[in-house]
Amino acid sequence: MIVELFVAAVAAVVWANTSKGEIIHSVAFNMMFLASVSTLLFNINPLMRFDGYYILSDLLELANLNTRAMGQLKHLCEKHLFGVKQTESPAHSKREAWLLGVYGISAMVYRTVVFAGIIWFVADKWLIVGFLMAVICLVTWLVVPTVKLVKYLATEPKLARTRARAVLVVCGGAAGILAFLTFVPLPHHFRASGVVQAKTWGQVIPEASGEVVEILARPGHPVRAGQPLLRMDNPELGPQLAEARATAQEVEIRWRAALQGDAASLKPLQSRRESALKLIERLEKEQESLVVRARHDGIWIAPGVEDLRRRWMTRGTALGLIVDPAAFEFSATVLQADVDRIFKQQFPTAQVRLFGEADEVIQIKDLQVVPGEQRTLPTPALGWQGGGDVAVSMEDQQGRTAAEPFFAVIGQITPVESVALLHGRTGKVRFKLANEPLLPRWIRRLGQLLQKKFQF
């Protein structure tokens, strides 16, 4: 354990002092991760029977901690469930009894989760090996304990007077739990990340490249459709337009001369004439586009636009947003496994809590699922790189490409006076579905998970 932590510490120093892309950088990261994680999950963890287990046993002064913990759980079942009076606790005090009981339950749950995770990881790499491990664990954790339980109920001398009660408790308890999971409908909901968007909004994108020379409208204030926002200058457009006009004039003269008798060169000249006119039209449009205008009414949002003066902006670069604050909607990113449940609900309801004001609940209505899968997030803030919880592709440096397809579910926001609705605010939406028992949910989720992971 100490050696592993030492190796992890050395690897962390190497990783921090090497550049990304170097082989030693990647090797150091893997060593740091494996050494630290293996130590935390296994060696130093007292719930596994390794170094941490014996350290905890010494600290608590409890020898045979695991064996006595299992014995304590067995004692509690015999005494309180089966009604056995001739049973003794392996604990010597109430403190020990409490510690043994808590440790026994925690160890069983933790080991099950860890081994299930290991099986899942192995199956992702080697399906057959993972399947064999799953079968072995199923036999070890389910079949063997069941056989031992049946043998215990049938032959245990302690149960001579309470055997019927013990059998009834075990069978009735199992049947009751199964019936509860299968037939009792419970509240059903799921959550998804999303962003507040104005119903009418658009990016301010110049249709020509140029240098920003003047800001004509104040950011953060209302603008009208067609109102100039900023002016750019492109010194190359003037000479290009003059040259194009001169060329067009020359072609026009030759084309008119060909009309008088040179029929052979008429068609090529006609083609050159049309091309020259199209070029002039395009250059004139680009020259007009140097004055960037608002496409619709709204508020111009352009943080840092003053810093763009004297900077060259290429065509298509976003220079801000025009947002109409009259009405807002919430766009949620919902995975395919979850969107299917929305389709099946006739009138699902949803509530939104925005980050920063999580105590305020916003109702949304008129839910609509946008047809077709999507990959591009509405804002990088929803992805891992932006602090969100949506997995994104590592190949996308901007953090807007989701790692797996999703559906956009859009609902109309009912305004709340105490909540500031701003375009781009992120939050969580809670979809409330019809009540459903737990077991069908788990089976469906497991099937979706296997289908997604292993293409079953």
N, C-alpha and C positions, 0 to 999 in steps of 0.2 A: 504493500500500500504506500509506504513512504517512498519507495523507489519510483513507483508510477507517478506520484505527485511531483517528485523531483524532475523526472523526464518531461512531464507536462509543463513545469515552470521553465525549464531550459528551452523547450520548443516554443513557448510563448515569447521568450526574449528573442529567439532567432526569427520568428515570424514577424515580430514588430520592427525588426531592424533590416528586413529584406524587402525588395520591391516586388510588386505584383507582377506575375508572369514568369518569375524565376522558379526553377524546379524546386530548389531548397525552400522557397516560400510556401509552396503547396505541400511539400513533405512535412514541414514544421507544423503547418496548420492541422494536417491529419493526425500527426503524433500528439499534438496538444489536445485535440478534440477527443481522440480515442482514449488517451491516458486519463484525462480528467473525467470523462463520462463513465468509463468502466469503473473507475474508483468510486464515484458517487453512486452509481446504480448497483454495484456489486460488492466490491471489497469493503468499503467503509460503511455500507448500509447494513444496519443490524437486522433488518428483516430478511436478509439472505444469510445463509449459514457460512459466512466467510470471516474475515478479520474483524469487521465491525460487530458481528454477532458475539464473538468471544470478548471483545472490549466491553460491550454492554453488559454481558453476563458478569464480568468482573466488577464493573461499576455498581451494578445493582446487587452484587453478592448473591446471585441466583444461579446455581449450577444447573446444567441440563435445561436451559431456558425453554427451548423449543418443545422438548418432550413433556415438560411440566405444564407448558401452556396448553398443549393439546389435551393433556389429562384434566386440566381445569375446565376446559370447554366441555369435555365429556361428563365431568362431575356435575356441571350446571344443568346439562340436558337431563341426566339421570334424576337429579333431585327435583327440578322444577317442572320438567315436562313429563317424565315417566313415573314420577312419584316413588322412586326408590329411596328408602330410608337408610339402607346399609351401604352408603357410599361416602367416601372420604375425599376431601379436597387435598391436592398436593401442596397447597399453599399453607404456610405456617402463621399467617396473619392476614387481616383484611387488606392491608397494603399489597402484600404479595398476590392475593387473590385478584385484586383489581388490575395489577400490572400484568399478571399472566393472562387474564382474559383479554385485555386490550391488545397485548402483543400477539396472542394467538389469532385473533380476528384480522389484525393488521397484516400479519405475515402471510396469511392465506390469500387475502385480497391482492397484496403487492406482488407476490410470486405469480399469481394467475395473470395479472396485467403484464408483468415483465416477460413471462414466457410466451404469452399471446403476441406481444410485440416482436419478440425474436422470431417466432414462427411466421408472422406477417412479413418481416423483413427478408427472411430466407426464401419464402414463397415468391416474393417479388423478383428475386434473382434466379432461384432454381425451383421451379414450380413443383416438380416431383419430390424433391427433398423436403420442401415445406409441407407438402401433402402428407408424406410419411410421418414427419414430426407431429403434425396435427392429429393423425390417427393414434400415434403413441400417447400423446398427451390426453386425448379423449379417453383412451382406455385407462390410463393411469389416474386421471382426475374424476372420471365418471363411472366407468364400468367396474373397476376394482373397488372403489368405495361403496358402490351400490351392493356388490356381492358381499362385502364385509358387513354392511349394515343388515342385510337380510339374514346372514349367518348369526350376527349378534342378536337380532330380535328373536331368532328361533332357538338359540342354544345358551344364551347368557344366563348363568345361574342367578344373578342379581334380579333378573326380571321374572322370577318364578311366580311371584304374587301379583305383579303388575304388567305381565306380558301383553294382555289384551289392551290395556291402556296405552302401552308403548306402541303397539302396532296401529292402534286407532289414531294416536297423535301423529305418527309418521305418515301414514296413508292419508289421513284427513288433512294434515298440514300441506302435503304435496298437492293433493287435489284442490285444496282451497287456494293455494298460490297460483296453480295453473288456471283455475277458473277465474280468479281475479285478473290475471294477465290477459286472459282470452276474451272475457265477456263484459268486464266492467269498463265502460267508456270514461275516459279522463280528458281533461282539457288538453287541447292540441294546438300548438303554435310553433312557429319557427321565426328566426330573425335573419335579416340580410342588411348589408351595408348599402348606402345610397347617398345621393347628393341632391340638394335643393337647386332647382333650375327655374328660371323665368319661362313662362309659356312662350313668350316672344323674345328671342335673343339671337345675336349673331356676332361673329368675329369681325373686327375691322381689319380687312386685308387689302393692301395696295395691289393694284393690277399692273403696276410698273415698278421697276427698280429706280432708286434715286436717293439723294441725300436730303435728310429732313432739315428744312431751313426755317420753318415757322409753325408754331402751334396756334391754330385758329380758334379752338374751342377749349373751354376749361374742363378738364376731367372731373367727374363726379357731379356734373350738372346736366340738366335735361338738354337734349338736342332734338331737332326736327329732321324728318326724312329729307335727304339731299343737302343738309347743312354741312359746309366745309369743316373738317376737323383739323387737318394739318396740310401743309404744302411741302412738296419735295421738289428737288431740282435734279435734272439729269442732263449734264452738258453735252452728252453724246447724241441726244435725241434731235436737237436742232439741226446739226450738220447732216445726220442721216435722213431727216425729213426733206431738207433742201436737195440732197443728192437724189432721193427718190422722186421728187417732183421734176427735177431736171431730166432724169431718165424717162419718166412718164411723158414729158413734153416731147422729147426726141422721138420716142416710139409712136406717139400720136401723129407727129408730122409724117413719119415714114409710112404709118398705116393709112393715112389719108392719101398719100401719093400712090400707094399700092391699089387703092380703090379705083384709080384712073386707068389701070391697065395691067399691073404686075400681079396677076392672079396667083402665081406660084408662091410668092412670099406673103400673101394675104393671111393665110391661116397661121403661120408661125408668128407674124406680127400681132395678130389678134390675141394669141395666147400670151405674148409678152406684155401687151397692153393691159390685159385683165390682171396679170400678176403684178404689174406696176401699180395699178389702181388699188389692189388689195393691200399692197405693202404700205401705200400712203395712208389708207384707211386705218391700218393697224397702228402705224406710228402716230397718227393724229389722236387715236383713242388712247394710246399710252401717254401722250403728252397731256391730254385732258385728265387722265387718271393720276397725274402727279399731285392734283388737289384731291385728297382722300375725303370722301363724303360719307355721311351716315346713310345707311340703307333703309332705316325705319326710325320711328320715334322711340325715344327711350333715354336712358342715362348712360353717358359715355364713361366706362370704367377702364382706366389706363394707368395703372401704378407705374411710376418712374418714367412717364412719357417725356418729361422735361430733360431727362438725361439722353434722349435720343437726338437732340440737336447736333447737327453737323456729323451725324453718323449715317453711313450708307446702309440702306435697307433694301434687301432683295425682294423681288416680286413674290408674293405669297406669304411673307412674314406677318405674323399676327401682331397688330399694334393696339390691341385692347378689345373690349366688348361693348356692344350696345345692348342694354338690358331694359326691358319694359317692366317696371315694378308693379303693374296692375294686377297680375295673377302669377302664382307660383305653383309648381308641381314637384313631386319627389320621384326621382328616378332611382330604382333599386336594382342592384346586380344580383340576380337569383340564379343559382345553378340549375341544371336541367332536372336533377333529381327532385328539387323542391318546386320548380315551376309546374311540374305535372300535377301536384296537389292543388295548386291554384286553379288550374284548368278544370279540375273536377268539382270545385266549389262554385255554386251559383252566385252567392253573395258573400265572398270573404271580406272581412273587415281588417283594417290595419291602423296601427298607431306609430307615430314617429317621435323619436327623442333625438334632438340635435346635440352634438358634442359641444360642451360649454354651458348648456342649459338642459341637462339630462333630467331635471326634476319637472320640466314642463312637457306635457303630452300633447301632441298635435294629431288631430284626426285627419286621415286622408280617405278620399272616396273616389268612385268611378275608376276602379283599378282596370288597367288594360295591359296586356302582355304584347310587347312589340314582336311581330312574327320574325322568326329567323334567329339563329344563334349569332352572338357577337363576340368579338375578341378585344376590342378597344374600349378601355374604361372611359367614362365621361370626364374623369379628372384623375390625375396621378395620386391625389390624396387618398384614394380608395385602395391603392396597392401597397404592397409591403414597403417599397422604397419611400412612399409618401407618408408612412405611419399608419396605413390602413391594414385590414386583415384579409385582403384578397391577394391570393398568390399571383405573382406576375412572372413573365418570362425573363430569365437572366440575360437574354440576348438584347433586350430592349433597354437602352440606357435611360430613356425617359420614364420608364416604369408605367406605361399605359397599356401594354399588351398583357392580357390575362393569361395565366398558365393553362387554363382550360376554358372552353366556351361557356358563356352565360347568356341569360335572357334578361332583357330590360323590362321591368314592370313599373309602369308609370301610374301615379295616382294624383288626383287634384288635392291640394293642401287647403284645409279650412283654416283661415288666418286666426292667430291668437295674439291679442294685443301685447301681451308680455314677452313675446318671442320676436326677435328681429329676424325677418326672413330676408336673407341675402343670397344672391346667386353664387353658388359654389360652396355653401356650407354643407358639411357632411354630417351624417348621423346614422342611426339604426332604425329600421322599420320592423315592427312586430306584426306578422300576419297571424290572425286568429282563424283557425279552421274548425270544422265540426269535430266534436268529441269522438275519440277513438280509443279502443283498448291498446295496451302497451305491446302485447305480443305481436299483433299484425304489423305494428310500426317497426319493431325490431327486425322481423323477418323481411319486410320490404326494404329496409335500409341495408341489411346485410346483403340481400340480393343485388341491390344497386351498387353496393361497394365492390362485390365480387365481379359483377359485369364490367364495371369501370376499370378495375385493376387488372383483371385477368381475361377480359373479353369472353366470359362464359355465356 
